[in-house]
């Protein structure tokens, strides 16, 4: 298998940016999405139904779009008990982790007699997008819905593409039921994002839209940012594994395959200590791919986007930490797995500034976070970890500052405010303080 192996010293930041989309194709995607958004804005349900027939091959009436609650309950009852229990365990851990992100309202005295505080309030209505089509991801339902519910969002609306028989995969509905979602619509693609952003006769308007999707979904979210809040721009899923000299080549290979099997654009990368280690990992990958179900996808994604960076130094070298941190922070990976001994990992961790989620140690594979450790798997991709965070409870909260001043407090700050307001030539601002103090 032709997986790229390159020395760290020869790789430029541009090479590490790993853009996997063709510019001309993305221009076509953007043009198509703009036309879809305009149609839904102007014609609401009628446009949504037309695009559902065109792209999903399903003919609906407006009454068909919403999934009846009886179907959601029936789907939950139809799923194997062991899978339901696994989903409930995952949900409990996600709930616990995200609830711990909440903080009580607070206030401090900034000047004698003046307090400034912060209160939080949840968004009212939130939309979550759950991909369909080639694969089904019940875990994504939990990752998107649970933090919103923990934050106190009153109404959580889910959209997901229908199958050809007009149904939704039972496991997706079951996961929605476990998460606490009761309002589900059978629409997908850019038309679903536009419907949530503007509202239609059937689909409610929301304040935020979260969840992964294809290029059309991601582009629609970016174009409608401002009309609604979004999480982070989504691209192909990716992993970067930092493997010490004693890391098992088979486990590193397995972790790369675990990421690469998502789809043909998935990105699997590793940072290793030597050329010999890199070759051992490639050999293990070649063996593994032959045994895995998604070998066709793996062959394409690993050949196209597989990369092993060779540092040429071991964890005992003084410059290992600095050089590894440089590579990691330049890549800003969605998933970062530190397959290192504990001492080395603890030295490296404080120097990591850009990563969507970090997994520490050989016994902490990325799959734990994908499903059940409690952390969120909706993460920034394609270098966006330099600017965005994992989906979290705060995505669904507004922070509102509150100021309270006594007569003494007003007097103590009046000169400062008056001076600055008059310097900015805002006379009424100054008078609103000065006249109160006089009285």
KEKEKE-57269 format. One record per residue (C-alpha): residue number from 1; residue in one letter; y, x negated, z negated. Coordinates in pm, whole numbers. Example, Ala and Ser with C-alpha at 12.3 -4.5 7.8 and 13.67 -1.06 7.14 Angstrom:
{i->1&aa->a&north->-450&east->-1230&up->-780}
{i->2&aa->s&north->-106&east->-1367&up->-714}
This chain:
{i->1&aa->x&north->0&east->0&up->0}
{i->2&aa->x&north->340&east->-135&up->99}
{i->3&aa->x&north->531&east->-101&up->-229}
{i->4&aa->x&north->842&east->-318&up->-229}
{i->5&aa->x&north->834&east->-616&up->-469}
{i->6&aa->x&north->1165&east->-802&up->-508}
{i->7&aa->x&north->1305&east->-1064&up->-747}
{i->8&aa->x&north->1584&east->-929&up->-968}
{i->9&aa->x&north->1819&east->-1206&up->-858}
{i->10&aa->x&north->1804&east->-1090&up->-495}
{i->11&aa->x&north->1874&east->-721&up->-552}
{i->12&aa->x&north->2228&east->-593&up->-509}
{i->13&aa->x&north->2368&east->-288&up->-689}
{i->14&aa->x&north->2370&east->-107&up->-352}
{i->15&aa->x&north->1994&east->-160&up->-316}
{i->16&aa->x&north->1938&east->-22&up->-665}
{i->17&aa->x&north->2135&east->295&up->-587}
{i->18&aa->x&north->1815&east->429&up->-418}
{i->19&aa->x&north->1982&east->707&up->-217}
{i->20&aa->x&north->1694&east->891&up->-52}
{i->21&aa->x&north->1873&east->1157&up->150}
{i->22&aa->x&north->1983&east->1125&up->509}
{i->23&aa->x&north->2360&east->1171&up->552}
{i->24&aa->x&north->2329&east->1372&up->872}
{i->25&aa->x&north->2069&east->1601&up->716}
{i->26&aa->x&north->2288&east->1656&up->410}
{i->27&aa->x&north->2582&east->1745&up->635}
{i->28&aa->x&north->2365&east->2015&up->793}
{i->29&aa->x&north->2254&east->2135&up->448}
{i->30&aa->x&north->2614&east->2158&up->329}
{i->31&aa->x&north->2720&east->2352&up->639}
{i->32&aa->x&north->2433&east->2597&up->594}
{i->33&aa->x&north->2503&east->2644&up->222}
{i->34&aa->x&north->2873&east->2712&up->282}
{i->35&aa->x&north->2783&east->2993&up->523}
{i->36&aa->x&north->2534&east->3138&up->271}
{i->37&aa->x&north->2791&east->3128&up->-9}
{i->38&aa->x&north->3054&east->3300&up->207}
{i->39&aa->x&north->2810&east->3572&up->310}
{i->40&aa->x&north->2705&east->3647&up->-50}
{i->41&aa->x&north->3067&east->3645&up->-166}
{i->42&aa->x&north->3159&east->3903&up->96}
{i->43&aa->x&north->2846&east->4119&up->126}
{i->44&aa->x&north->2673&east->4079&up->-211}
{i->45&aa->x&north->2325&east->4238&up->-228}
{i->46&aa->x&north->2307&east->4294&up->147}
{i->47&aa->x&north->2344&east->3921&up->215}
{i->48&aa->x&north->2099&east->3827&up->-62}
{i->49&aa->x&north->1836&east->4058&up->86}
{i->50&aa->x&north->1889&east->3921&up->436}
{i->51&aa->x&north->1848&east->3561&up->324}
{i->52&aa->x&north->1542&east->3649&up->114}
{i->53&aa->x&north->1378&east->3792&up->425}
{i->54&aa->x&north->1490&east->3499&up->640}
{i->55&aa->x&north->1390&east->3213&up->410}
{i->56&aa->x&north->1112&east->3359&up->194}
{i->57&aa->x&north->963&east->3602&up->445}
{i->58&aa->x&north->992&east->3893&up->200}
{i->59&aa->x&north->1163&east->4225&up->269}
{i->60&aa->x&north->1318&east->4380&up->-42}
{i->61&aa->x&north->1544&east->4668&up->-137}
{i->62&aa->x&north->1793&east->4610&up->-420}
{i->63&aa->x&north->1558&east->4798&up->-655}
{i->64&aa->x&north->1282&east->4543&up->-582}
{i->65&aa->x&north->1481&east->4241&up->-697}
{i->66&aa->x&north->1443&east->4280&up->-1073}
{i->67&aa->x&north->1104&east->4217&up->-1232}
{i->68&aa->x&north->1006&east->4511&up->-1457}
{i->69&aa->x&north->951&east->4418&up->-1822}
{i->70&aa->x&north->603&east->4572&up->-1796}
{i->71&aa->x&north->513&east->4307&up->-1533}
{i->72&aa->x&north->639&east->4030&up->-1759}
{i->73&aa->x&north->421&east->4158&up->-2045}
{i->74&aa->x&north->121&east->4196&up->-1814}
{i->75&aa->x&north->164&east->3840&up->-1687}
{i->76&aa->x&north->164&east->3704&up->-2041}
{i->77&aa->x&north->-156&east->3894&up->-2118}
{i->78&aa->x&north->-323&east->3758&up->-1802}
{i->79&aa->x&north->-270&east->3388&up->-1877}
{i->80&aa->x&north->-545&east->3187&up->-2045}
{i->81&aa->x&north->-502&east->3179&up->-2423}
{i->82&aa->x&north->-512&east->2798&up->-2437}
{i->83&aa->x&north->-222&east->2774&up->-2190}
{i->84&aa->x&north->-23&east->3033&up->-2385}
{i->85&aa->x&north->-77&east->2834&up->-2703}
{i->86&aa->x&north->33&east->2513&up->-2530}
{i->87&aa->x&north->351&east->2686&up->-2409}
{i->88&aa->x&north->420&east->2818&up->-2760}
{i->89&aa->x&north->376&east->2471&up->-2911}
{i->90&aa->x&north->608&east->2321&up->-2650}
{i->91&aa->x&north->862&east->2598&up->-2710}
{i->92&aa->x&north->859&east->2538&up->-3087}
{i->93&aa->x&north->926&east->2166&up->-3041}
{i->94&aa->x&north->1202&east->2224&up->-2784}
{i->95&aa->x&north->1360&east->2480&up->-3019}
{i->96&aa->x&north->1344&east->2242&up->-3315}
{i->97&aa->x&north->1499&east->1952&up->-3125}
{i->98&aa->x&north->1781&east->2156&up->-2973}
{i->99&aa->x&north->1860&east->2345&up->-3293}
{i->100&aa->x&north->1922&east->2009&up->-3460}
{i->101&aa->x&north->2201&east->1944&up->-3209}
{i->102&aa->x&north->2407&east->2228&up->-3356}
{i->103&aa->x&north->2681&east->2135&up->-3600}
{i->104&aa->x&north->2876&east->2361&up->-3837}
{i->105&aa->x&north->3242&east->2439&up->-3776}
{i->106&aa->x&north->3471&east->2185&up->-3942}
{i->107&aa->x&north->3832&east->2105&up->-4026}
{i->108&aa->x&north->4032&east->1807&up->-4153}
{i->109&aa->x&north->4386&east->1762&up->-4284}
{i->110&aa->x&north->4575&east->1556&up->-4026}
{i->111&aa->x&north->4911&east->1572&up->-4203}
{i->112&aa->x&north->4986&east->1705&up->-4549}
{i->113&aa->x&north->4983&east->2083&up->-4507}
{i->114&aa->x&north->4831&east->2080&up->-4155}
{i->115&aa->x&north->4462&east->2128&up->-4085}
{i->116&aa->x&north->4294&east->2085&up->-3748}
{i->117&aa->x&north->3942&east->2210&up->-3700}
{i->118&aa->x&north->3679&east->2292&up->-3443}
{i->119&aa->x&north->3480&east->2611&up->-3401}
{i->120&aa->x&north->3203&east->2667&up->-3147}
{i->121&aa->x&north->3121&east->2984&up->-2959}
{i->122&aa->x&north->2836&east->3043&up->-2713}
{i->123&aa->x&north->2880&east->3138&up->-2351}
{i->124&aa->x&north->2811&east->3509&up->-2295}
{i->125&aa->x&north->2587&east->3509&up->-1987}
{i->126&aa->x&north->2390&east->3217&up->-1841}
{i->127&aa->x&north->2171&east->3191&up->-1531}
{i->128&aa->x&north->1868&east->2964&up->-1509}
{i->129&aa->x&north->1712&east->2863&up->-1179}
{i->130&aa->x&north->1336&east->2803&up->-1171}
{i->131&aa->x&north->1193&east->2652&up->-849}
{i->132&aa->x&north->901&east->2816&up->-670}
{i->133&aa->x&north->720&east->2759&up->-345}
{i->134&aa->x&north->487&east->2458&up->-341}
{i->135&aa->x&north->451&east->2428&up->-718}
{i->136&aa->x&north->522&east->2624&up->-1034}
{i->137&aa->x&north->688&east->2479&up->-1341}
{i->138&aa->x&north->661&east->2699&up->-1650}
{i->139&aa->x&north->785&east->2406&up->-1857}
{i->140&aa->x&north->1120&east->2424&up->-1673}
{i->141&aa->x&north->1163&east->2782&up->-1792}
{i->142&aa->x&north->1135&east->2665&up->-2153}
{i->143&aa->x&north->1362&east->2363&up->-2100}
{i->144&aa->x&north->1643&east->2576&up->-1955}
{i->145&aa->x&north->1613&east->2894&up->-2161}
{i->146&aa->x&north->1541&east->2771&up->-2513}
{i->147&aa->x&north->1860&east->2562&up->-2558}
{i->148&aa->x&north->2069&east->2855&up->-2433}
{i->149&aa->x&north->1905&east->3094&up->-2678}
{i->150&aa->x&north->1938&east->2840&up->-2961}
{i->151&aa->x&north->2311&east->2815&up->-2879}
{i->152&aa->x&north->2343&east->3193&up->-2918}
{i->153&aa->x&north->2390&east->3297&up->-2555}
{i->154&aa->x&north->2375&east->3677&up->-2549}
{i->155&aa->x&north->2228&east->3724&up->-2201}
{i->156&aa->x&north->1998&east->3477&up->-2025}
{i->157&aa->x&north->1919&east->3566&up->-1663}
{i->158&aa->x&north->1643&east->3394&up->-1468}
{i->159&aa->x&north->1611&east->3370&up->-1089}
{i->160&aa->x&north->1309&east->3233&up->-904}
{i->161&aa->x&north->1186&east->3266&up->-543}
{i->162&aa->x&north->921&east->3531&up->-468}
{i->163&aa->x&north->583&east->3458&up->-311}
{i->164&aa->x&north->491&east->3612&up->24}
{i->165&aa->x&north->324&east->3904&up->-154}
{i->166&aa->x&north->659&east->3980&up->-330}
{i->167&aa->x&north->527&east->3869&up->-669}
{i->168&aa->x&north->620&east->3590&up->-911}
{i->169&aa->x&north->353&east->3350&up->-1034}
{i->170&aa->x&north->217&east->3498&up->-1364}
{i->171&aa->x&north->248&east->3165&up->-1552}
{i->172&aa->x&north->622&east->3156&up->-1478}
{i->173&aa->x&north->667&east->3510&up->-1608}
{i->174&aa->x&north->452&east->3429&up->-1912}
{i->175&aa->x&north->666&east->3127&up->-1991}
{i->176&aa->x&north->979&east->3340&up->-1957}
{i->177&aa->x&north->833&east->3591&up->-2203}
{i->178&aa->x&north->754&east->3316&up->-2453}
{i->179&aa->x&north->1105&east->3174&up->-2414}
{i->180&aa->x&north->1257&east->3517&up->-2480}
{i->181&aa->x&north->1383&east->3604&up->-2131}
{i->182&aa->x&north->1368&east->3969&up->-2030}
{i->183&aa->x&north->1591&east->3972&up->-1720}
{i->184&aa->x&north->1433&east->3810&up->-1414}
{i->185&aa->x&north->1525&east->3844&up->-1045}
{i->186&aa->x&north->1307&east->3755&up->-746}
{i->187&aa->x&north->1553&east->3546&up->-546}
{i->188&aa->x&north->1579&east->3177&up->-473}
{i->189&aa->x&north->1769&east->2920&up->-272}
{i->190&aa->x&north->2145&east->2887&up->-227}
{i->191&aa->x&north->2173&east->3268&up->-209}
{i->192&aa->x&north->2049&east->3295&up->-568}
{i->193&aa->x&north->2309&east->3045&up->-690}
{i->194&aa->x&north->2587&east->3229&up->-505}
{i->195&aa->x&north->2470&east->3566&up->-639}
{i->196&aa->x&north->2482&east->3437&up->-997}
{i->197&aa->x&north->2820&east->3273&up->-943}
{i->198&aa->x&north->2995&east->3579&up->-797}
{i->199&aa->x&north->2779&east->3866&up->-916}
{i->200&aa->x&north->2648&east->4138&up->-686}
{i->201&aa->x&north->2572&east->4507&up->-725}
{i->202&aa->x&north->2236&east->4406&up->-879}
{i->203&aa->x&north->2271&east->4046&up->-1001}
{i->204&aa->x&north->2507&east->3983&up->-1294}
{i->205&aa->x&north->2784&east->3724&up->-1277}
{i->206&aa->x&north->2721&east->3431&up->-1513}
{i->207&aa->x&north->2934&east->3162&up->-1674}
{i->208&aa->x&north->2689&east->2877&up->-1622}
{i->209&aa->x&north->2389&east->2797&up->-1403}
{i->210&aa->x&north->2129&east->2538&up->-1503}
{i->211&aa->x&north->1794&east->2423&up->-1369}
{i->212&aa->x&north->1657&east->2204&up->-1088}
{i->213&aa->x&north->1613&east->2300&up->-725}
{i->214&aa->x&north->1593&east->2167&up->-370}
{i->215&aa->x&north->1880&east->2020&up->-168}
{i->216&aa->x&north->2016&east->2368&up->-83}
{i->217&aa->x&north->2015&east->2479&up->-447}
{i->218&aa->x&north->2174&east->2156&up->-567}
{i->219&aa->x&north->2441&east->2168&up->-297}
{i->220&aa->x&north->2524&east->2531&up->-379}
{i->221&aa->x&north->2566&east->2441&up->-745}
{i->222&aa->x&north->2799&east->2154&up->-663}
{i->223&aa->x&north->3008&east->2364&up->-422}
{i->224&aa->x&north->3042&east->2642&up->-680}
{i->225&aa->x&north->3126&east->2413&up->-970}
{i->226&aa->x&north->3448&east->2553&up->-1109}
{i->227&aa->x&north->3345&east->2906&up->-1027}
{i->228&aa->x&north->3064&east->2845&up->-1276}
{i->229&aa->x&north->2960&east->2560&up->-1503}
{i->230&aa->x&north->2658&east->2360&up->-1388}
{i->231&aa->x&north->2436&east->2107&up->-1561}
{i->232&aa->x&north->2416&east->1790&up->-1349}
{i->233&aa->x&north->2374&east->1744&up->-974}
{i->234&aa->x&north->1999&east->1726&up->-913}
{i->235&aa->x&north->1818&east->1491&up->-680}
{i->236&aa->x&north->1463&east->1362&up->-643}
{i->237&aa->x&north->1285&east->1293&up->-971}
{i->238&aa->x&north->1259&east->929&up->-1076}
{i->239&aa->x&north->1126&east->682&up->-1333}
{i->240&aa->x&north->1195&east->320&up->-1423}
{i->241&aa->x&north->932&east->143&up->-1632}
{i->242&aa->x&north->1020&east->-180&up->-1811}
{i->243&aa->x&north->684&east->-353&up->-1854}
{i->244&aa->x&north->640&east->-653&up->-2082}
{i->245&aa->x&north->393&east->-926&up->-1991}
{i->246&aa->x&north->125&east->-764&up->-2208}
{i->247&aa->x&north->164&east->-412&up->-2068}
{i->248&aa->x&north->-151&east->-263&up->-1917}
{i->249&aa->x&north->-122&east->-276&up->-1535}
{i->250&aa->x&north->-332&east->39&up->-1512}
{i->251&aa->x&north->-103&east->236&up->-1744}
{i->252&aa->x&north->211&east->117&up->-1562}
{i->253&aa->x&north->49&east->219&up->-1233}
{i->254&aa->x&north->-48&east->557&up->-1376}
{i->255&aa->x&north->306&east->619&up->-1502}
{i->256&aa->x&north->449&east->532&up->-1160}
{i->257&aa->x&north->202&east->770&up->-995}
{i->258&aa->x&north->287&east->1042&up->-1248}
{i->259&aa->x&north->645&east->1036&up->-1122}
{i->260&aa->x&north->570&east->979&up->-754}
{i->261&aa->x&north->341&east->1284&up->-733}
{i->262&aa->x&north->634&east->1525&up->-774}
{i->263&aa->x&north->724&east->1517&up->-406}
{i->264&aa->x&north->771&east->1282&up->-113}
{i->265&aa->x&north->1126&east->1193&up->-219}
{i->266&aa->x&north->1032&east->1104&up->-579}
{i->267&aa->x&north->1126&east->753&up->-693}
{i->268&aa->x&north->896&east->528&up->-899}
{i->269&aa->x&north->1025&east->187&up->-1010}
{i->270&aa->x&north->918&east->-84&up->-1251}
{i->271&aa->x&north->1072&east->-400&up->-1396}
{i->272&aa->x&north->809&east->-666&up->-1463}
{i->273&aa->x&north->795&east->-1026&up->-1578}
{i->274&aa->x&north->615&east->-1198&up->-1288}
{i->275&aa->x&north->492&east->-1171&up->-929}
{i->276&aa->x&north->133&east->-1178&up->-1054}
{i->277&aa->x&north->198&east->-879&up->-1280}
{i->278&aa->x&north->362&east->-691&up->-992}
{i->279&aa->x&north->61&east->-751&up->-767}
{i->280&aa->x&north->-179&east->-635&up->-1040}
{i->281&aa->x&north->15&east->-310&up->-1072}
{i->282&aa->x&north->10&east->-251&up->-695}
{i->283&aa->x&north->-367&east->-308&up->-693}
{i->284&aa->x&north->-409&east->-52&up->-972}
{i->285&aa->x&north->-187&east->197&up->-786}
{i->286&aa->x&north->-401&east->164&up->-474}
{i->287&aa->x&north->-714&east->239&up->-679}
{i->288&aa->x&north->-554&east->533&up->-860}
{i->289&aa->x&north->-407&east->706&up->-557}
{i->290&aa->x&north->-754&east->748&up->-408}
{i->291&aa->x&north->-864&east->943&up->-718}
{i->292&aa->x&north->-561&east->1172&up->-758}
{i->293&aa->x&north->-521&east->1523&up->-618}
{i->294&aa->x&north->-177&east->1468&up->-463}
{i->295&aa->x&north->-270&east->1149&up->-275}
{i->296&aa->x&north->-88&east->1255&up->43}
{i->297&aa->x&north->241&east->1295&up->-144}
{i->298&aa->x&north->180&east->976&up->-343}
{i->299&aa->x&north->122&east->767&up->-31}
{i->300&aa->x&north->452&east->877&up->119}
{i->301&aa->x&north->672&east->860&up->-193}
{i->302&aa->x&north->539&east->523&up->-312}
{i->303&aa->x&north->571&east->362&up->31}
{i->304&aa->x&north->920&east->502&up->79}
{i->305&aa->x&north->1066&east->479&up->-271}
{i->306&aa->x&north->832&east->259&up->-475}
{i->307&aa->x&north->998&east->-58&up->-607}
{i->308&aa->x&north->890&east->-333&up->-847}
{i->309&aa->x&north->1164&east->-567&up->-967}
{i->310&aa->x&north->1045&east->-910&up->-1082}
{i->311&aa->x&north->1257&east->-1071&up->-1354}
{i->312&aa->x&north->1072&east->-1402&up->-1346}
{i->313&aa->x&north->1085&east->-1432&up->-1725}
{i->314&aa->x&north->888&east->-1302&up->-2021}
{i->315&aa->x&north->1002&east->-1108&up->-2325}
{i->316&aa->x&north->1016&east->-1437&up->-2515}
{i->317&aa->x&north->1290&east->-1575&up->-2290}
{i->318&aa->x&north->1638&east->-1558&up->-2439}
{i->319&aa->x&north->1785&east->-1393&up->-2129}
{i->320&aa->x&north->1516&east->-1123&up->-2093}
{i->321&aa->x&north->1712&east->-858&up->-2284}
{i->322&aa->x&north->2043&east->-917&up->-2106}
{i->323&aa->x&north->1889&east->-931&up->-1758}
{i->324&aa->x&north->1673&east->-624&up->-1815}
{i->325&aa->x&north->1970&east->-426&up->-1948}
{i->326&aa->x&north->2170&east->-523&up->-1638}
{i->327&aa->x&north->1902&east->-388&up->-1406}
{i->328&aa->x&north->1847&east->-71&up->-1609}
{i->329&aa->x&north->2216&east->13&up->-1643}
{i->330&aa->x&north->2275&east->-49&up->-1273}
{i->331&aa->x&north->1992&east->186&up->-1176}
{i->332&aa->x&north->2079&east->447&up->-1446}
{i->333&aa->x&north->1733&east->607&up->-1418}
{i->334&aa->x&north->1648&east->966&up->-1492}
{i->335&aa->x&north->1345&east->859&up->-1699}
{i->336&aa->x&north->1332&east->515&up->-1862}
{i->337&aa->x&north->1002&east->402&up->-2017}
{i->338&aa->x&north->1019&east->87&up->-2229}
{i->339&aa->x&north->657&east->-28&up->-2217}
{i->340&aa->x&north->732&east->-316&up->-2455}
{i->341&aa->x&north->637&east->-432&up->-2802}
{i->342&aa->x&north->838&east->-267&up->-3080}
{i->343&aa->x&north->1050&east->-574&up->-3163}
{i->344&aa->x&north->1160&east->-626&up->-2801}
{i->345&aa->x&north->1222&east->-254&up->-2745}
{i->346&aa->x&north->1447&east->-234&up->-3053}
{i->347&aa->x&north->1651&east->-528&up->-2925}
{i->348&aa->x&north->1687&east->-375&up->-2579}
{i->349&aa->x&north->1762&east->-16&up->-2681}
{i->350&aa->x&north->2120&east->-77&up->-2811}
{i->351&aa->x&north->2211&east->-238&up->-2478}
{i->352&aa->x&north->2099&east->58&up->-2267}
{i->353&aa->x&north->2404&east->266&up->-2172}
{i->354&aa->x&north->2278&east->452&up->-1864}
{i->355&aa->x&north->1957&east->659&up->-1878}
{i->356&aa->x&north->1873&east->1027&up->-1867}
{i->357&aa->x&north->1596&east->1002&up->-2128}
{i->358&aa->x&north->1425&east->703&up->-2290}
{i->359&aa->x&north->1060&east->669&up->-2395}
{i->360&aa->x&north->979&east->379&up->-2629}
{i->361&aa->x&north->645&east->203&up->-2643}
{i->362&aa->x&north->314&east->215&up->-2458}
{i->363&aa->x&north->205&east->531&up->-2643}
{i->364&aa->x&north->518&east->726&up->-2537}
{i->365&aa->x&north->459&east->822&up->-2173}
{i->366&aa->x&north->724&east->1024&up->-1988}
{i->367&aa->x&north->485&east->1321&up->-1970}
{i->368&aa->x&north->546&east->1384&up->-2342}
{i->369&aa->x&north->910&east->1463&up->-2269}
{i->370&aa->x&north->821&east->1654&up->-1955}
{i->371&aa->x&north->635&east->1909&up->-2162}
{i->372&aa->x&north->624&east->1907&up->-2537}
{i->373&aa->x&north->800&east->1635&up->-2740}
{i->374&aa->x&north->1103&east->1864&up->-2771}
{i->375&aa->x&north->1351&east->1664&up->-2564}
{i->376&aa->x&north->1477&east->1820&up->-2243}
{i->377&aa->x&north->1336&east->1735&up->-1900}
{i->378&aa->x&north->1636&east->1865&up->-1706}
{i->379&aa->x&north->1800&east->1525&up->-1657}
{i->380&aa->x&north->2061&east->1351&up->-1439}
{i->381&aa->x&north->1912&east->1178&up->-1133}
{i->382&aa->x&north->2020&east->937&up->-859}
{i->383&aa->x&north->2247&east->731&up->-1086}
{i->384&aa->x&north->2419&east->1035&up->-1238}
{i->385&aa->x&north->2308&east->916&up->-1584}
{i->386&aa->x&north->2621&east->699&up->-1569}
{i->387&aa->x&north->2824&east->1019&up->-1607}
{i->388&aa->x&north->2596&east->1306&up->-1716}
{i->389&aa->x&north->2362&east->1378&up->-2008}
{i->390&aa->x&north->2033&east->1560&up->-2044}
{i->391&aa->x&north->2058&east->1938&up->-2061}
{i->392&aa->x&north->2135&east->2022&up->-2424}
{i->393&aa->x&north->2256&east->2292&up->-2658}
{i->394&aa->x&north->2619&east->2194&up->-2602}
{i->395&aa->x&north->2592&east->2289&up->-2235}
{i->396&aa->x&north->2597&east->2650&up->-2358}
{i->397&aa->x&north->2876&east->2622&up->-2616}
{i->398&aa->x&north->3254&east->2626&up->-2598}
{i->399&aa->x&north->3449&east->2410&up->-2844}
{i->400&aa->x&north->3768&east->2576&up->-2966}
{i->401&aa->x&north->4021&east->2378&up->-3171}
{i->402&aa->x&north->4199&east->2565&up->-3454}
{i->403&aa->x&north->4529&east->2457&up->-3618}
{i->404&aa->x&north->4664&east->2595&up->-3946}
{i->405&aa->x&north->4999&east->2480&up->-4091}
{i->406&aa->x&north->5160&east->2576&up->-4420}
{i->407&aa->x&north->5542&east->2575&up->-4461}
{i->408&aa->x&north->5512&east->2220&up->-4594}
{i->409&aa->x&north->5295&east->2120&up->-4302}
{i->410&aa->x&north->5542&east->2265&up->-4051}
{i->411&aa->x&north->5823&east->2074&up->-4217}
{i->412&aa->x&north->5626&east->1749&up->-4225}
{i->413&aa->x&north->5554&east->1759&up->-3849}
{i->414&aa->x&north->5877&east->1922&up->-3729}
{i->415&aa->x&north->6068&east->1598&up->-3661}
{i->416&aa->x&north->5779&east->1446&up->-3465}
{i->417&aa->x&north->5730&east->1757&up->-3252}
{i->418&aa->x&north->6103&east->1809&up->-3198}
{i->419&aa->x&north->6155&east->1448&up->-3089}
{i->420&aa->x&north->5871&east->1454&up->-2838}
{i->421&aa->x&north->5955&east->1800&up->-2703}
{i->422&aa->x&north->6320&east->1711&up->-2645}
{i->423&aa->x&north->6220&east->1384&up->-2480}
{i->424&aa->x&north->6011&east->1590&up->-2236}
{i->425&aa->x&north->6311&east->1826&up->-2191}
{i->426&aa->x&north->6120&east->2127&up->-2326}
{i->427&aa->x&north->6393&east->2287&up->-2531}
{i->428&aa->x&north->6205&east->2601&up->-2630}
{i->429&aa->x&north->5914&east->2394&up->-2759}
{i->430&aa->x&north->6152&east->2207&up->-2989}
{i->431&aa->x&north->6335&east->2523&up->-3098}
{i->432&aa->x&north->6008&east->2701&up->-3183}
{i->433&aa->x&north->5962&east->2443&up->-3458}
{i->434&aa->x&north->6324&east->2369&up->-3552}
{i->435&aa->x&north->6428&east->2733&up->-3600}
{i->436&aa->x&north->6126&east->2804&up->-3820}
{i->437&aa->x&north->6216&east->2510&up->-4046}
{i->438&aa->x&north->6580&east->2630&up->-4073}
{i->439&aa->x&north->6468&east->2975&up->-4176}
